[in-house]
Amino acid sequence: MGDTLHPTRRVWITGGNGMVGRNLREHARARSWEVLCPPRSELDLADDGAVARFVRDHRPDLVIHAAGQVGGIQANIADPVGFLVHNLDIGRNVIMAAFEAEVPALLNLASSCMYPRNRDHALRESDIMTGELEPTNEGYALAKIVATRLCDYIVRVRPSAAYRTLIPCNLYGRHDKFDPAASHLVPAIIAKVDKAMRDGEDEVEIWGDGSARREFMYAADLADAVWRAAEDPAALPQMMNVGVGDDHSILDYYRAVAEVLGWAGRFRFDLDRPVGMQRKLSDVSRQRAWGWSPPTSLRHGIAATIRFYQQQA
């Protein structure tokens, strides 16, 4: 619990059992905090009264809002109502409970889905709310925009509140979802190529022509950035991208997974399937000025994620 000179700081991590939450909890810096992360069975973030009582009772020094209904293109298309309403509800409930209980600091984890579609430059924080959103995940993006703006408004009315938003690029890693119907790109690729290898198949389907480009960061690297931010949230910009600052084509990701797994088949392109934005690369100028960059290479991250996937099988 700490001593009188160095009392333990208390942090509430929402979504503590999701991919980002588990990577946060596994990080070495988590040991310097008293971490609260009640499961959904104990605290329903959609219940505003329960959330408000939890914050009043536990009085965290910091909230890391990492909870959300997440998924890839298929999941977003299948349940646009859930992706909008559920994320809107929990974002509002968590941030307002912290504000009303005068929690001094909050790190809101948003999403690069908030950015306008079809921009021909790396996405800058100032681009948010300046254009049309990508239709395939618009509901999720709208909910994340509302949470981000709510943090902005809180700082306007209470300048001492260190309520900041971190905008991660696409993530993959340990504790990811590997069901192609619900997962993001990299874990879906791992599951598809691994299945092809186990079943002796020599062909894997890719949605689109494989040319769309995506930026993916290993989830443990995001955890590293978040814990660094937790040491002094007030020193952060109001919004900051957290990413690699480089991207690869979807075909590149398929090839990287196939190489690590040792699968030598071929890829077939389904040009009738949706692929989302053609490119989504974050501008990491603010992140670099803050003095941080992700330490894990794509190959090492994919290899570690494949090991985790195979251990769960």
Secondary structure by P-SEA (a helix, b strand, c coil): cccccccbbbbbbcccccaaaaaaaacccccccbbbbbcccccccccaaaaaaaaaacccccccccccccccaaaaaaccccccaaaaaaaaaaaaaaaaacccbbbbbbcccccccccccccccccccccccccccaaaaaaaaaaaaaaaaaaaacccccbbbbbbcccccccccccccccccaaaaaaaaaaaaaaccccccccccccbbbbbbcaaaaaaaaaaaaaccccccccccccccccccaaaaaaaaaaaaccbbbbbbcccccccccbbbbbaaaaaaacccccccaaaaaaaaaaaaaaac
